[in-house]
Amino acid sequence: MARRTTLGRPGRWIAIGVLAIMVTFAYRYLAPWPYRETVTLTAKKNHLSPYLVAAVIRVESSFRPGVVSGRGAVGLMQLLPGTAVWIGSQMGEPTPITVNALSDVTRNVSLGTWYLHHLLSLYHGNLILALAAYNSGPRTVANWIHAGVLNAQHPNYRDIPYPETRNFVYRVRFYERTYQLMYGWTVSTNTDGGGG
């Protein structure tokens, strides 16, 4: 009969500690959060969850401020220059939006969070529709709804016909939960736009 060994109380605590360190390392590698203060403050100003904004940035740019996509989207939140100019005009931005300005972390996150809040308002708080519109454009989402591809009241991300957009929505929601799990104890989620 094989002898079964068990960890004593100190051994269990060491094993739990090692496991906690491994899980923390894995999650921090999976969900890094540079520019956390900027993201958190700007998210609150725009009545958004900072975890949602961090997730959009993680999926869009992996927190690389100078990245430019093949389609010309720029910065952390991957804004197209034309969309950014429109957002700036809606926000009453005093200076014109340039491609270089979109590489600025604070400006990019400010424009991107305003736009994400706008889309959530447009779709009455429906995150799936707002994220789909963030990725593929509000006109495209309107066409899907009109064609009956997406249910406006109860959309399912699996019904999104563009694989890229479907994947984007899925990944943002996955990372939003991951950021909340990893950083929920360190970030206040008061999104009333106020200070604390």
N, C-alpha and C positions, 0 to 999 in steps of 0.2 A: 504494500500500500504506500503510495507516494505521500510524503509528508507535505502538508500545506503550510506555506509560510504566510504570515500576516505581518503587516507593518504595525509597529507599535504607535502609540499616540504621537511621539515626535516625528516618526517616519511619515505618518499620514499628513501632518502639517507641512512637512517639507515637500511631499508630493503635490499637495494642493497649491502650495506656493509656486512650485515649478510650473504646474499646469496653468496657473493664473498668469504667470509671466509669459508663457508661450502663447496663450490666447490673446493677451494684451498686445504682444509683438505682432501677431498675425493680423489683428484688427487694425493696428496703427499702420501697418504696411498696406493693408487693404484700403484703409480710410484715413489717409493723412489729412491734416487740416491747417495748411498755412493760411495766413491772412484771416485767422479766425475772428479777431476783433472787428476788422472791417466788415466781414461777412455778417457777423452777428448784429452789429449796430445798424447796418444798411437793411438787413432783413426786417428788423424791428420797425425801422422807419417806414417800411413799405408793408407792414402788417403781414409778414410772412414768417414761417418757421425757419430759423437759421439752418436746421438740418436739411430742409428741402433745398435751400439755396446752395449749401455745401454739396449736396448730392448732384444738383444740376452742374455745378462747376466741375466736380469729380468726373462726371460722365463726358461733359463737353470738352474740357481742356486738360484734365488731370492737374489743375492748378498751375498751368504754364501761362503767364500773362502775355507773352509775345507770340503765342501760337496763332497761325493763320491756316484755316482749312482750305481744301481744294476749291471750295465754293466762294472763298473770300471772307468767311466769318472770322472775326478777330477777337482775341483776348480770352480771359477766364470764362466768360459766359457765352462766348462764340456768337457775337452779334454781327450781322451783315451791316456794312456801312449805311446802306439806304434805310434799313430799319432803325439803326441808331440815330440817324438824322431825324426821322419821324418821332422817335421817342423823345429826343432832345427838344423838339418843337412842342410836344405835348407837355413836357415838364417845364417849359419856359426857360430852357438853358440859354444863357446870354451869349455864349461863344459857340461857334460852329463845331460840329463833331467831325474830327478827322480820323483817319486810320491810326495815326500815331496816338491820338487821344484814347482810342479804344484799347491800346496796350497798357494804359494806366489802370492799375488795379482798382483804385477807388472809383474812378469814373465809369469803368466797365461794369463793376458790380452795382453801382448806383443805377445805371441805365437798365441793366439786365433785371434787377429786382423790381424796378418800376414796371417793366414790361411783363414780367411774370405775374405781378399783382393785377395788372390790367387784364391779362388773359383769364385769370381766375375770376375776376369780376364779370368779364364777358360771358363766361360759361357758368355763372352762378355758383362758384366755388367748386366745380367739378374738376378735380385734379387730373384725371385721365385726359379729358378734352383739352385742358389748359396745356398740359405737357405735350400732347400731340400737336397742338397749334404752335407751341414754342419751337418744336422741331421741324414741322412741315409747313407751317403757315396757317393762319385762320381761314383763308379761302379754301384751302384743301380740306380742312376739317368740316367746313360748312358744306362742301360738296359731298363728303362721306355721309354726313347726317341727312342731307337732302336725298341722296341715293338710297338711303336705308341701310347703308353698310355699318354705320355706328348708330346706336340708340342714344339720343341726346339725353334722355332721363337716366338711363342705367347703362352707360358704355362699359364695355369690357375691352381691356387692352388687346386681348387676343383677336378681336375683330378688326383691328387696324390693318388696312391692306398693305401698307408699306412696311416691309421687314425692318428697315432702318428705324422708322418711327416707333414701331411696336417694340423693338429692342431698347430704344431710348427710354420709353415710358417704363418698361419693366426694370431697367437698370437704375433709373432715377429713384423709383420706389424702393428698390432693394437697398441702395446706398442711403436713402433717407432713414430707413429703419436702422441700418448699420451705424450711421452717425449718431442717431438718438441713443442707441445702445451704448456706444463707446463714449460719447461726450455728454450724455444727458445730465449727469450729475455736476458738470462743470459749466454749463451754459444755461442762462435764464431764457425761457421761451416766452416771456411776456411780450406779446406782439401788438400791444396797444399803441405803439408808436412813441410811447413816453420813455422816460429815462431808465428805470430800473428793472 
